[in-house]
Amino acid sequence: MHMTWTVAIAGATGYAGGEVLRLIAEHPELDVSAVCAGSSRGLLGEHQPHLLTYADMELQATDPAILADADIAILGLPHGASGEVTAAIEALNPETIIIDLGADHRLENPQDWRDFYGSEPAQPWTYGMPELIRAEGESQRELLGATKRIAAPGCNASAVTFAAQVAVGAGLTPAEPDSDIVATLAVGYSGAGKAMKSHLMASEAFGAAAPYAVGGTHRHIPEIAQNLRTAGGQVARLAFTPVLVPMSRGILAVVSMPAADGITDSDVKDAYAQAYASEPFLHTVDTPPTSASVTGANTALVWAGLDRDGERITAICAIDNLVKGTAGAAIQSLNCALSLPENTGLIVNGVAP
């Protein structure tokens, strides 16, 4: 039976909201009923000129009544702003499926939210990463298939999780207290959003690599640790350093983990190949990937191997931060919730050059 669901987008003028709309335009079962924004008004095409499909849609206020009138509400709001809106939507229409692209509903431990976001947490929702390895209980896909509330993952957290979860879950890394993980990421500027800040200007970005949220302060750290614990691993120490580099989109995550005694390079490669063999969007590759290979696609490329001295494992993951890191993960998770084929409306091929 063919069925079309209506979708209302909050934060439609932002990068994440715009990317969701770009993907929905190619989705045969979704129909955009409303585009909403906080302060921007006028036609969507004035703010997102590349979205010709929806250029003539009038931007509306971020009104819970408008969002609750749709079958599906997707929220691309600033961190900390979704909780109040989602509560109002739920009161108006509990049957509306809600997907939060922000961080509000990702963390299971309330203290993690207080420590990294400095406010009171919202209720945790089903985590929007179908490929998340779960050491116990139902698979993440099964959980997503039974929910109406989805928390889309963080883009940096996604890249590190895809790179590290196999190693820690398969016991290729030692248990605490030796489970120190070091992740360094090259990140495109769209990950910082559309905010007008001096350090995000082209004159500052061109020709420069700029680390940010250093020294254990980045808000994706508890999310990564939560994911790796879910996969069955232990994380005694996690050093995480993102670096803005002069590209508009993309993430290349390089993750170094201690190797358990006696493992070989073949053990590492076999574990990753087996874990991701049936995944439609996660692919292991024979050589370290580049971020350009996945531009515009809902694809993650992962390479992993044992270092020459046998002491550590290096795993590298490339994703498009706006697609597999945000909007694509949301649509993929929504497909699970709607019992649609997981790849419906999603692209596996990147754009080159």
N, C-alpha and C positions, 0 to 999 in steps of 0.2 A: 504494500500500500504506500503510495507516494504522499508525503506530508511536508508542508513547509512551516517552519517556525519563524515568528517575528522576533527581531532583535533590536533593542534600544542600547545606544552607546553613550555613556557619560565620559567626558574628556575626549570628545571626538576631534578636537583641534590639536591634540598632543601627538607625539611620535607613536606611542603605544596604541592610542585610539585609532590613529590613522592607519597603522599597520593592520589592526584587526579589520578595519573596513576594507582595506585592499584585499585581504584574504577572503572575507565574506563575499565580495563581489564575484568570486569564482566558485562559491559554494552553492551547489544546486538545491540545497534544502533550507537555506537561510535567507530571510528577507528583512532588510533594515527598515524599521518602522519609525525610528526617531534618532536624531543626533543631538546631543546635548553638550553644553560647555558651561564653565563657571562664569566667565565675564564676556567672552567673545560672542558676537551676534552677527547676523547677516547670513549669507549663503555659505555652505561648507566649502564650496569651490574657491571662495576668497581666502580661505585659510589653508586648505589642502588642495592646491590646484592640480595635483597629479591624480586625484580621485574623481575622474570624469563621470564615473557611474553615479556618484552621489552629489555632483557639483551643485545641483539646483535644490538640494534639501536645505530647509531653513533651520538654523541652529536654535535650539530651545534652551531654556534654563535647566539646570540639573535638579529637576523636580521629581521626587520619589513617585508621585502619582503617574507621571509620564513613563518612568522606567518600569513601574509595576504593571502597566497596561500591556507590556510586551510579554511574550513567552519566555524570553531570555534577556537579562540585563547584564551588560558588560561594563565594568567600572574602571576607567583609567584615571583615577584620582590621586592626589598627593598622599603620601604615606600618612596615616592617622586620620584621614578624612572619610574613609569608607564605612567605618563602623556605624556612624549615625545614619548614613544614607541606607545601608543595608537593613538596619533595624526598621526604618520607615517602610521600605519595600516589603519586608516580611509581614508587617502589620497590615498592609493594604492587600497583598496577594501572596500568600505563603507558597503558592504553586509556581511562582516565577523562578526560573533557574537563574542564579546569580553567580557571575564570575568576577572575582576581584583581581585586577592586574597589579595592584599594589601589594604592600607587605602585610597589611593589617591582620590577615587571617592565616598566615603561614606558620607561625611559631606555636608549638605545642606547650612549651614551658612559659608561663606568664612572666617569670622573672627575666627570661631572656629578652622579652619585649621591653620591660622596664629598664633593663641595663643598657640596651642599645638604642631605644627610641625615646626614653624618658617620659612616658605617659602610661596610662592604664591600658591593658591589652583588650582586644576584641576576642570573640570566640574563635578558636581554630577551626578551619574547614578542611575538607578533603584536598590533599595536595595535588596540584595539577601537573604531575609528571608521571605519565603512564609507564615509563621505563624504569622508575625507581625500584631498585631491588629491595624486597622485603624478606628478611630472614625468617620471620614468623607470621602466621596468620594468612589472611587473604592477600592476593596480589593487589598492586596499586590499581590495575585496570578493573578488577572486581569492585574495589571501593569506589572508583569513579563511576562505574556503571550503576551504582545504587545511590547516587547523591544528587542533590539540587544546589549544592553550595561548593564552589571550587575556588581554591586559592592558587592562582597562577604562580609559578616559581620565579625567583630572582634570576636574572640572566647570568651573572657571574657564578651564582650558586649552581646553576644548571651545568655550566661548563666544567667546574671543578668536580661536581658529583659524577658526571659521565666519565671523567678521567680517573677518578679514584675509587668509585664504589665497588668495582669488580675486585680490585686488589685487596681492599680491606674486608670485603665480604667473603672472599675465597680463602682467607687466611694466608695470603702472600706477604702480608706485613705482620710484624710481631705485635703481641698484646701490650697493654700498658705495662710499665711507664715508658716504653720505647717507641710508641706509635706517633712520632712527630711527623707532621705533614707540612710541606712548604709549597705554597702555590703562588706563582707570579703570573699575572695576566696582562696582556696587551688588549686594550679596550677602545672601541671606537667612540667618538664624541656623542653620538646619538644616545648612548647610555646615560648621559648626564641630563637628558631632557632638553626642552626648548627655553629654559630660563635664560634671561639676558644677564649674563655675568661676565665680568671682564676677562677672567681666565679661560672662558669658553669661546672668546672671539677668535676669528680666523688668524688675525695678526699675532695672537699669542700661541695658537696651536700649530701653525705651519712650521715645520722644521724642528719641532720640540716633542719630547716625551716627558710627560708630567705625572709622577706618582701622586696618589690621593688616598685619603682615609688609611694612612699607614699606621704601623705600630699596634695592630690588633683592634683598630677602631671601626673597621668597615662593618656595616649592618648585615651583610650576608654571612658573616662568620658563624653565628649560631644556627642559621639555616643549613649551612654546609655540614656542620657537626651533627645536627639532627638527622640529616639524610644518611650520613655515613653510619650513624648508630642504627638507623632503621635497616640498613643493608647488612648489619651484623658485625660491623667493625667497632673498634675502640679508638677514640681520638684523645690522646693525652695532651697534645699540643698541636695547634694549627696556626701557622704563620701564613698570612694572606696579604698580598700586595698587588693591587691593581694599578696599571699605568695607562693613562690616556695617550694614545698615539694618533698621528694625523690621518685618520680614516673616518669616514662618516658612520660606518656600522661594522660590526664584527667583534668577536672575542677569540683570542688564542690563549688558552690556559696551559701553562707548563707546571705540572705537579710532580714533586719529588717525595717519595715515601721510603722508609727503611724496608729492606727486604728481610723476610724471615730466613732462618738458617736453612741452607740446603736447596733452595729453589734455583731453577735454571731459567734462562731466557725463554726456552720453549714452554716452561710452565706458565710464565706470564702471558705469552702470546696465545697459548691454547685457552687459558682461562677467559681472556677478553673475547676471543673469537667465539667461544661457546656461549658466553653470556649474551652477546649481541647478535648471534647468528640469525635469529628470527625477527629481529627488530626492523620495522619498516623505515625508520628514520635514523637509527644509530648504526654506523658502519665502521668496522676496523679497517685500517689501511696499513700498507707495508712500509710506507715512509712517512715521516712527520708531516702533517697536513698544514695548509696555509688557510688563513681566514678568508681569502678571496674565493676559495673553492666552494664555499657554502653561502655566498652572498645571495640574498633573496629566497633561500630555500629553508625548509623545515628539517634540515639535515644536520647531524652532528658527525664529524669524522674524528676517530679516536685511534691514536697510535700508542703502544706501550711496550716497554722492553726493560730488561735488566741492565743496569749500568755495567761498564767494563770491569770494574773492580768487584762486582757482585754484592756491593753493600746496599745499594738503593735501587728502587724502581723509578723510572721516569715515564710519566704518562702525559700525553698532549691531546687536547681536545679543541677543535675549531667549530664555532657556531656563529650564526648571525644573531646578534643580541636582540634584534627586534622581532625575528621570526621564531626560531627554535628557543630563543631565550625568553620570549614574552608572548606575542600574539599567536604564533604557531602552536606553542604549547597549550595556550588557552583553547584554541579551536580543536586541537587534537583531543584534549580532555573533554571538551563539549561533545565531540563525536562519540566518545565512550559513554557519556551520560545519556545521550539520545539513542544509543544502540545502533549507531551508524557505523559503516566501515571507518576505521580509524584514520585512513588517509584521505577521506572525502574533503575536497576543496584545498588540499595541501600540496605543496610543490617539493619535489625531491632534488631537482636539478638546480644548480647554482647559475649565476650570471657571470659570463666572462667575455671579454676582459673587463 
